[in-house]
Amino acid sequence: MPAQISTMNDHAKGILLTTLGVLFVVPDSLFVRLIEADPLVVAFWRGMTSGVFILLGLLIVQGTRGFREVLKSGLPGIIYMFLIGSTAPGFVLAVTQTSVANVVFIFASMPVFSAIFSLIFLGEPIRRRMVVTMAVVLVGLGIIAYGSEESEIASWKGDIWALYVTIAYSGALTAVRMVKEISMIPAIPIAYIGSALVMWPFVAPFAVFPAQWGLFTGHGVFIAVATCFLTMGPRYISSAEVSLLILLESVLAPLLVWLVIGEDPGPWTLVGGVVVIGALFVSNLVVLLRKREPQAS
């Protein structure tokens, strides 16, 4: 596989790496469902195992150089690490308190919040296309929220956590754009491990680890591999293409959980999800078609 990837052109390489990253992150919600432990214990091991695997990979590839660079990132770097670290427990609490479909469909709205933060903190204007997209996405989120009141497996509490993770991740991406000259990849294991250490005094993580070490370790491996691929892939393709590929998770994750443990998301969640994903799909497709028009002429 590495030899085949090295012979590809940059665009094909970006598509492949990003797709692999999405596929590795799809089982994330399923792991949370399968592990029998307190949500904060799951969050502890999710952050600790994935953080350690990413840390070891970075040390092998680049040593401590990248970590020294991160120390120069200042306040944006601190904000990035805090927000990324907080998404680990936030994600687990979201998945354990509402349906997986609700979580991933809410996550799909991340481009909307990223655009808002870019306007506020970076002064980037929001185009008319994105304004329309935002309006439709908000309708979809409203439908999902309504469905949470009608569903036995969904709850507004989990929806709020999912919304927080979406906003936090969007804020983290905005913060990292303030220090474009510095690679913030080494900050990810610091954030994940740091988050786990903060939770440690409030949980008993080692009580359940021996009986489920395979699930805990596998969870960390999948997150670590997904993080690496999703960090490398977007370097070679446009943000619109990245957004379209990431929407695959919103489709595949609920289907995987539905197939393995029979979790039916309910009709309202599916309708709201279709509205959210459809709006983002059309919005990003318009961008891609506009970019290719001059090449075709």
ZARO-774858 format. One record per residue: residue in one letter; x, y, z of N, C-alpha, C in turn. Coordinates in steps of 0.1 Angstrom, whole numbers, padded with zeros to 4 digits, always signed. Example, Ala and Ser with C-alpha at 12.3 -4.5 7.8 and 13.67 -1.06 7.14 Angstrom:
# residues 2
A+0132-0057+0078+0123-0045+0078+0132-0033+0078
S+0128-0022+0071+0137-0011+0071+0129+0000+0079
# end
This chain:
# residues 297
M+0008-0012+0000+0000+0000+0000+0008+0013+0000
P+0019+0014+0009+0027+0026+0008+0033+0029-0005
A+0038+0018-0012+0045+0020-0025+0035+0024-0035
Q+0022+0019-0034+0012+0023-0044+0008+0038-0042
I+0007+0042-0029+0004+0056-0026+0014+0065-0031
S+0027+0061-0030+0038+0070-0034+0038+0073-0049
T+0032+0063-0057+0032+0065-0072+0020+0073-0077
M+0011+0076-0068-0001+0083-0072+0002+0098-0074
N-0007+0105-0082-0006+0119-0082-0012+0125-0069
D-0009+0138-0066-0013+0143-0053-0028+0143-0051
H-0036+0145-0061-0050+0146-0059-0056+0132-0056
A-0051+0122-0063-0056+0108-0060-0051+0104-0046
K-0039+0108-0042-0033+0105-0029-0042+0111-0018
G-0046+0124-0020-0054+0131-0011-0068+0124-0009
I-0074+0120-0020-0087+0113-0020-0086+0100-0012
L-0075+0092-0015-0074+0079-0008-0071+0081+0007
L-0062+0090+0010-0058+0091+0025-0070+0097+0033
T-0077+0106+0027-0089+0112+0034-0100+0102+0036
T-0102+0094+0025-0113+0083+0026-0109+0073+0036
L-0096+0069+0037-0092+0059+0047-0094+0065+0061
G-0091+0078+0062-0093+0084+0075-0107+0084+0080
V-0116+0087+0070-0131+0087+0073-0135+0073+0077
L-0130+0063+0070-0134+0049+0072-0129+0044+0086
F-0118+0049+0090-0112+0045+0103-0120+0052+0115
V-0125+0063+0112-0132+0070+0123-0147+0066+0124
V-0152+0059+0114-0166+0055+0114-0170+0046+0126
P-0161+0036+0130-0164+0028+0141-0163+0034+0155
D-0159+0047+0155-0158+0054+0168-0170+0053+0177
S-0182+0056+0172-0194+0055+0179-0197+0041+0183
L-0194+0031+0175-0197+0017+0178-0189+0013+0190
F-0176+0017+0190-0168+0013+0201-0173+0018+0214
V-0178+0031+0214-0184+0036+0226-0196+0028+0231
R-0204+0024+0221-0216+0016+0224-0212+0002+0230
L-0202-0004+0224-0198-0018+0228-0191-0019+0241
I-0184-0009+0245-0176-0009+0258-0186-0007+0269
E-0185-0016+0279-0194-0015+0291-0186-0009+0302
A-0188+0004+0303-0181+0012+0314-0187+0026+0315
D-0184+0032+0326-0189+0046+0328-0184+0055+0316
P-0192+0064+0311-0188+0072+0300-0175+0079+0302
L-0172+0084+0314-0159+0091+0316-0148+0081+0316
V-0150+0069+0319-0139+0059+0318-0136+0056+0303
V-0147+0055+0295-0145+0053+0281-0138+0065+0275
A-0142+0077+0280-0135+0090+0275-0120+0090+0279
F-0117+0085+0291-0103+0085+0296-0095+0076+0287
W-0100+0064+0284-0092+0055+0276-0091+0059+0261
R-0102+0065+0257-0102+0070+0243-0091+0080+0241
G-0090+0089+0250-0080+0100+0249-0066+0094+0252
M-0065+0086+0262-0052+0081+0266-0046+0072+0255
T-0053+0062+0251-0048+0052+0241-0045+0059+0228
S-0054+0067+0222-0052+0073+0209-0041+0083+0211
G-0040+0091+0222-0030+0100+0224-0016+0094+0224
V-0015+0083+0231-0002+0076+0232+0003+0070+0219
F-0007+0065+0211-0003+0059+0198+0002+0070+0189
I-0005+0081+0189-0001+0093+0180+0012+0098+0185
L+0014+0099+0198+0026+0104+0204+0038+0096+0199
L+0037+0083+0201+0048+0074+0197+0051+0075+0182
G+0040+0076+0173+0042+0077+0159+0050+0090+0156
L+0046+0101+0162+0053+0114+0160+0068+0113+0164
L+0070+0107+0176+0084+0106+0181+0093+0098+0172
I+0087+0087+0166+0095+0079+0157+0098+0086+0144
V+0088+0094+0139+0089+0100+0126+0097+0113+0126
Q+0095+0122+0136+0101+0135+0137+0108+0139+0150
G+0108+0129+0159+0114+0132+0172+0107+0143+0180
T+0114+0152+0187+0108+0162+0195+0107+0175+0188
R+0111+0176+0176+0112+0189+0169+0098+0195+0168
G+0088+0187+0164+0074+0193+0162+0068+0198+0175
F+0072+0191+0186+0066+0196+0199+0072+0209+0203
R+0085+0211+0200+0091+0224+0203+0085+0235+0195
E+0081+0232+0183+0074+0242+0174+0060+0246+0180
V+0053+0236+0186+0040+0239+0191+0041+0248+0203
L+0052+0248+0210+0053+0257+0222+0054+0272+0218
K+0056+0274+0205+0057+0288+0200+0044+0293+0195
S+0033+0285+0196+0020+0288+0190+0012+0298+0198
G+0016+0300+0211+0010+0310+0219-0004+0307+0223
L-0012+0318+0224-0026+0316+0228-0035+0308+0219
P-0033+0310+0205-0041+0301+0196-0038+0286+0198
G-0025+0283+0201-0022+0269+0204-0028+0264+0217
I-0029+0272+0227-0035+0268+0239-0050+0266+0238
I-0056+0275+0230-0071+0274+0227-0073+0261+0219
Y-0065+0259+0209-0066+0247+0201-0065+0234+0210
M-0055+0233+0218-0053+0221+0226-0065+0219+0236
F-0069+0230+0242-0080+0229+0252-0093+0224+0245
L-0096+0230+0234-0109+0226+0227-0108+0212+0222
I-0097+0208+0215-0095+0195+0210-0096+0184+0222
G-0089+0188+0233-0090+0179+0245-0104+0177+0250
S-0112+0188+0250-0125+0187+0256-0135+0179+0247
T-0131+0177+0234-0140+0170+0225-0140+0155+0229
A-0129+0150+0235-0129+0136+0238-0140+0131+0248
P-0141+0138+0260-0152+0134+0268-0165+0139+0263
G-0165+0150+0256-0178+0155+0250-0184+0145+0240
F-0175+0139+0232-0180+0130+0222-0186+0117+0229
V-0179+0112+0239-0184+0100+0245-0198+0103+0253
L-0199+0114+0259-0211+0118+0266-0222+0120+0256
A-0219+0125+0244-0229+0127+0234-0235+0113+0229
V-0226+0104+0226-0230+0091+0221-0237+0083+0231
T-0233+0084+0244-0240+0076+0255-0254+0082+0259
Q-0256+0095+0255-0269+0101+0259-0279+0103+0248
T-0275+0101+0236-0285+0102+0225-0281+0092+0214
S-0288+0091+0203-0285+0082+0193-0273+0085+0185
V-0266+0075+0179-0254+0078+0171-0258+0086+0159
A-0269+0084+0153-0274+0091+0142-0275+0106+0145
N-0281+0109+0156-0282+0123+0161-0268+0130+0162
V-0259+0122+0168-0245+0128+0170-0238+0131+0157
V-0238+0121+0148-0230+0124+0135-0237+0134+0126
F-0251+0134+0126-0257+0144+0118-0255+0158+0123
I-0254+0159+0137-0251+0173+0142-0237+0176+0139
F-0228+0166+0140-0214+0169+0136-0212+0174+0122
A-0221+0169+0113-0220+0173+0099-0222+0188+0097
S-0228+0195+0107-0230+0209+0106-0217+0217+0109
M-0206+0211+0111-0194+0218+0115-0190+0229+0106
P-0191+0227+0092-0187+0238+0083-0195+0251+0086
V-0207+0250+0090-0215+0262+0093-0209+0270+0105
F-0205+0263+0116-0199+0270+0127-0185+0275+0124
S-0178+0267+0115-0164+0271+0111-0165+0285+0103
A-0176+0286+0095-0177+0298+0087-0181+0310+0096
I-0189+0307+0106-0192+0318+0116-0180+0323+0124
F-0172+0313+0128-0160+0317+0136-0150+0324+0127
S-0149+0320+0115-0140+0326+0105-0144+0341+0103
L-0157+0343+0103-0161+0357+0101-0158+0365+0113
I-0160+0360+0125-0158+0367+0138-0144+0370+0141
F-0135+0359+0140-0122+0360+0144-0111+0362+0133
L-0115+0359+0121-0105+0361+0110-0110+0371+0100
G-0122+0376+0101-0127+0386+0092-0130+0381+0078
E-0133+0368+0077-0136+0363+0064-0151+0364+0061
P-0155+0370+0050-0169+0371+0047-0176+0358+0044
I-0189+0357+0048-0197+0345+0045-0204+0348+0032
R-0202+0339+0022-0208+0341+0009-0223+0337+0010
R-0230+0341+0000-0245+0339-0001-0248+0324-0001
R-0239+0316-0008-0241+0302-0008-0241+0296+0006
M-0232+0300+0014-0231+0295+0028-0242+0300+0037
V-0247+0312+0034-0259+0317+0042-0271+0308+0040
V-0273+0305+0027-0284+0296+0024-0282+0282+0030
T-0270+0277+0029-0266+0264+0035-0269+0264+0050
M-0265+0275+0057-0267+0276+0071-0282+0275+0075
A-0290+0283+0067-0304+0283+0070-0310+0269+0069
V-0306+0262+0058-0312+0248+0056-0306+0239+0067
V-0294+0240+0071-0288+0231+0081-0295+0234+0094
L-0298+0246+0098-0305+0249+0110-0319+0243+0111
V-0325+0242+0099-0338+0236+0098-0336+0221+0101
G-0326+0215+0095-0323+0201+0097-0320+0198+0112
L-0312+0206+0118-0309+0204+0133-0322+0206+0141
G-0331+0215+0137-0343+0216+0144-0352+0204+0143
I-0352+0197+0132-0359+0185+0130-0353+0174+0139
I-0340+0173+0139-0333+0163+0148-0337+0165+0162
A-0337+0178+0167-0340+0181+0181-0354+0177+0184
Y-0363+0180+0174-0377+0176+0176-0378+0161+0178
G-0371+0154+0169-0371+0139+0170-0366+0133+0183
S-0357+0141+0189-0352+0136+0202-0363+0135+0213
E-0373+0143+0212-0384+0143+0221-0393+0131+0218
E-0393+0126+0206-0402+0115+0202-0395+0101+0203
S-0382+0101+0205-0375+0088+0204-0371+0083+0218
E-0370+0070+0219-0366+0064+0232-0351+0064+0234
I-0344+0064+0223-0329+0062+0224-0322+0076+0223
A-0330+0086+0219-0324+0099+0217-0328+0109+0229
S-0319+0118+0232-0322+0128+0242-0316+0141+0239
W-0322+0152+0243-0317+0165+0240-0304+0168+0248
K-0302+0160+0259-0289+0162+0266-0277+0157+0258
G-0279+0146+0251-0268+0141+0242-0267+0150+0230
D-0278+0156+0225-0277+0165+0214-0269+0177+0218
I-0271+0182+0230-0264+0194+0234-0249+0191+0235
W-0245+0179+0240-0231+0175+0240-0225+0174+0225
A-0233+0169+0216-0229+0168+0203-0227+0182+0196
L-0236+0191+0200-0235+0204+0195-0223+0211+0201
Y-0220+0208+0214-0208+0214+0219-0195+0209+0212
V-0194+0196+0210-0183+0191+0203-0181+0197+0189
T-0192+0199+0182-0192+0205+0169-0187+0219+0170
I-0192+0227+0179-0187+0241+0181-0173+0241+0185
A-0169+0232+0195-0155+0232+0200-0145+0229+0189
Y-0149+0219+0181-0140+0215+0170-0138+0226+0159
S-0150+0232+0156-0149+0243+0147-0141+0255+0152
G-0142+0257+0165-0133+0268+0171-0119+0264+0171
A-0116+0251+0173-0102+0246+0173-0096+0248+0159
L-0104+0245+0149-0099+0246+0135-0096+0261+0132
T-0105+0270+0137-0103+0284+0135-0090+0289+0142
A-0088+0284+0154-0076+0288+0162-0063+0284+0155
V-0063+0271+0149-0051+0266+0142-0048+0274+0130
R-0058+0280+0124-0056+0288+0112-0049+0301+0115
M-0049+0305+0128-0042+0317+0132-0027+0315+0133
V-0023+0303+0133-0008+0300+0133-0005+0290+0122
K-0008+0294+0110-0007+0285+0098+0008+0280+0096
E+0017+0288+0101+0031+0285+0098+0036+0274+0107
I+0028+0270+0117+0032+0259+0127+0023+0247+0125
S+0029+0235+0124+0021+0223+0124+0017+0220+0138
M+0003+0219+0139-0002+0217+0152-0005+0202+0155
I-0001+0193+0146-0003+0179+0148+0002+0174+0161
P+0015+0178+0165+0020+0173+0178+0011+0178+0190
A+0003+0188+0188-0006+0193+0199-0017+0183+0201
I-0021+0174+0192-0032+0165+0193-0029+0155+0204
P-0018+0148+0205-0016+0139+0216-0015+0146+0229
I-0009+0158+0229-0008+0166+0242-0023+0168+0247
A-0032+0172+0238-0045+0175+0242-0053+0163+0246
Y-0051+0152+0239-0058+0139+0242-0053+0133+0256
I-0040+0133+0257-0035+0127+0270-0037+0137+0281
G-0036+0150+0279-0039+0159+0289-0054+0158+0294
S-0063+0156+0285-0077+0155+0288-0079+0143+0297
A-0072+0132+0293-0073+0119+0301-0068+0121+0315
L-0057+0128+0316-0051+0131+0330-0060+0139+0338
V-0067+0149+0332-0076+0157+0340-0088+0149+0345
M-0092+0139+0337-0104+0130+0342-0100+0120+0352
W-0087+0116+0352-0082+0105+0360-0086+0105+0375
P-0085+0117+0382-0089+0117+0396-0104+0114+0398
F-0112+0115+0388-0127+0114+0390-0132+0101+0385
V-0123+0092+0380-0128+0079+0375-0118+0068+0380
A-0123+0055+0378-0114+0044+0381-0112+0036+0368
P-0103+0041+0360-0101+0035+0347-0096+0021+0346
F-0088+0017+0356-0081+0004+0356-0090-0008+0361
A-0101-0004+0367-0110-0015+0372-0116-0023+0360
V-0120-0017+0349-0126-0024+0338-0117-0027+0326
F-0105-0022+0327-0096-0023+0316-0092-0038+0313
P-0088-0046+0323-0084-0060+0320-0094-0068+0312
A-0107-0066+0315-0117-0075+0309-0120-0070+0295
Q-0117-0057+0292-0121-0051+0279-0109-0044+0272
W-0097-0049+0275-0085-0042+0270-0085-0042+0255
G-0091-0052+0248-0091-0053+0234-0099-0042+0228
L-0111-0039+0233-0119-0029+0228-0113-0015+0231
F-0108-0013+0243-0101+0000+0246-0090+0003+0237
T-0081-0008+0235-0069-0006+0227-0073-0004+0212
G-0083-0012+0207-0087-0011+0194-0093+0003+0191
H-0101+0008+0201-0107+0021+0199-0096+0032+0197
G-0085+0031+0206-0074+0040+0204-0067+0039+0191
V-0065+0027+0187-0058+0025+0174-0066+0031+0162
F-0079+0029+0162-0087+0034+0151-0087+0049+0151
I-0088+0056+0163-0088+0070+0164-0074+0075+0160
A-0063+0069+0164-0050+0073+0160-0048+0073+0145
V-0051+0061+0139-0049+0060+0125-0058+0070+0117
A-0071+0071+0121-0080+0081+0115-0074+0095+0115
T-0068+0099+0127-0063+0112+0129-0051+0114+0119
C-0042+0104+0118-0031+0105+0109-0035+0107+0094
F-0044+0099+0090-0049+0100+0076-0056+0113+0073
L-0065+0117+0083-0072+0129+0081-0064+0142+0082
T-0052+0140+0088-0042+0151+0088-0034+0152+0075
M-0031+0141+0069-0023+0140+0057-0031+0143+0045
G-0043+0136+0044-0051+0137+0032-0055+0151+0027
P-0061+0159+0036-0066+0172+0032-0055+0182+0026
R-0042+0178+0028-0031+0186+0023-0031+0186+0007
Y-0037+0176+0001-0036+0174-0013-0049+0177-0021
I-0060+0179-0014-0073+0182-0021-0079+0194-0015
S-0090+0199-0022-0097+0211-0017-0105+0209-0005
S-0108+0220+0002-0117+0218+0014-0131+0213+0011
A-0136+0217-0001-0149+0212-0005-0149+0197-0007
E-0138+0191-0013-0137+0177-0015-0135+0170-0001
V-0128+0176+0008-0127+0171+0022-0140+0170+0028
S-0148+0181+0027-0161+0182+0034-0170+0171+0028
L-0170+0169+0015-0178+0158+0009-0175+0144+0014
L-0162+0142+0015-0157+0129+0019-0160+0126+0034
I-0159+0137+0042-0162+0135+0057-0177+0133+0059
L-0185+0137+0050-0200+0134+0051-0202+0119+0050
L-0193+0111+0045-0194+0097+0045-0196+0091+0059
E-0189+0097+0069-0191+0093+0083-0205+0094+0087
S-0211+0105+0084-0225+0108+0088-0235+0097+0082
V-0231+0092+0071-0240+0081+0065-0236+0067+0070
L-0223+0065+0071-0219+0051+0074-0219+0048+0089
A-0216+0057+0098-0216+0055+0113-0230+0050+0118
P-0241+0057+0115-0254+0052+0120-0257+0038+0113
L-0254+0036+0101-0256+0023+0094-0249+0012+0101
L-0236+0014+0105-0228+0004+0111-0234+0001+0125
V-0238+0011+0133-0243+0008+0146-0257+0001+0145
W-0265+0005+0134-0278-0001+0132-0276-0016+0128
L-0265-0019+0120-0263-0032+0116-0258-0041+0127
V-0249-0036+0135-0242-0044+0146-0251-0046+0158
I-0257-0035+0163-0265-0036+0175-0280-0032+0174
G-0284-0030+0161-0298-0028+0159-0304-0015+0164
E-0295-0004+0165-0300+0009+0170-0307+0017+0158
D-0320+0017+0159-0328+0024+0149-0329+0039+0153
P-0324+0048+0145-0324+0062+0148-0337+0069+0148
G-0347+0063+0142-0360+0069+0141-0362+0078+0129
P-0375+0080+0125-0378+0087+0112-0374+0102+0113
W-0376+0109+0124-0373+0123+0125-0358+0126+0123
T-0350+0117+0130-0336+0119+0129-0331+0117+0115
L-0337+0107+0108-0333+0104+0094-0337+0116+0085
V-0349+0121+0087-0353+0133+0079-0344+0145+0081
G-0341+0148+0094-0332+0159+0097-0318+0157+0092
G-0313+0144+0093-0300+0141+0088-0299+0143+0073
V-0310+0139+0066-0310+0141+0051-0310+0155+0047
V-0317+0164+0055-0317+0178+0052-0303+0184+0055
V-0296+0180+0066-0283+0186+0069-0273+0181+0059
I-0272+0168+0056-0262+0163+0047-0265+0167+0033
G-0278+0168+0029-0281+0172+0016-0277+0187+0013
A-0279+0195+0023-0276+0210+0022-0260+0211+0020
L-0253+0204+0028-0238+0205+0028-0233+0198+0015
F-0239+0188+0011-0235+0181-0002-0237+0190-0014
V-0248+0196-0015-0251+0205-0026-0242+0217-0026
S-0240+0223-0014-0231+0234-0012-0217+0232-0017
N-0211+0221-0012-0198+0217-0016-0197+0213-0031
L-0207+0207-0036-0207+0202-0050-0207+0215-0059
V-0214+0225-0055-0215+0238-0063-0200+0243-0063
V-0193+0243-0052-0180+0248-0052-0171+0241-0062
L-0172+0227-0061-0163+0219-0070-0166+0221-0085
L-0179+0223-0088-0183+0225-0102-0178+0238-0107
R-0179+0248-0098-0174+0262-0102-0159+0262-0105
K-0152+0254-0097-0137+0253-0098-0133+0246-0111
R-0141+0237-0116-0138+0229-0128-0143+0236-0140
E-0151+0246-0140-0156+0252-0152-0145+0258-0160
P-0136+0266-0155-0125+0271-0163-0117+0261-0170
Q-0115+0249-0163-0106+0239-0169-0113+0232-0181
A-0127+0232-0180-0134+0225-0191-0135+0234-0203
S-0134+0247-0201-0136+0257-0212-0124+0259-0220
# end
